[in-house]
Amino acid sequence: MKRRVRQDKLHNQMNVVPYIDVMLVLLVIFMVTAPMFTPGVINLPSVGKSSQVTKQPLEINIDATGNYSLTQNNKTTSIATLDELASQAAQLSTADTPVVISAD
C-alpha cells in the first residue's frame, strides 16, 4: 500500500480578516464617540443700520465711451481728461465728503 504524501502548497493570498476586525472596532468607537462632541459655534457678523450721510456725496460718473462727469448737489459737470477729473474732485471734496464712483 502506497502512502500519499500530502504537500502543503503556499498560498499567496493576503488574509484580510484581521483588517476587517480592526475596521469594525474603529467604526464602533467612532459611532459611540461622535455624538459626544458638540459642533462649534460660529459667530457671524450682524448687519446694522448705517448712520445717515449728512453731506451730499460727490458722484464720479464714467460712461461706456470713456467720458467723465462729476455730480454734486444735483449739478453735473462734464470733464474731458482724467487729470482734470482728479483735480476737480479734490477741489470739491473735503476729508469727510463721501465719494461715489459709477462706472459703465
Secondary structure, 3 states (H helix, E strand, C coil): CCCCCCCCCCCCCCCCHHHHHHHHHHHHHHHHHHHHCCCCCCCCCCCCCCCCCCCCCEEEEECCCCCEEEEECCEEEEECCHHHHHHHHHHHCCCCCCEEEEEC
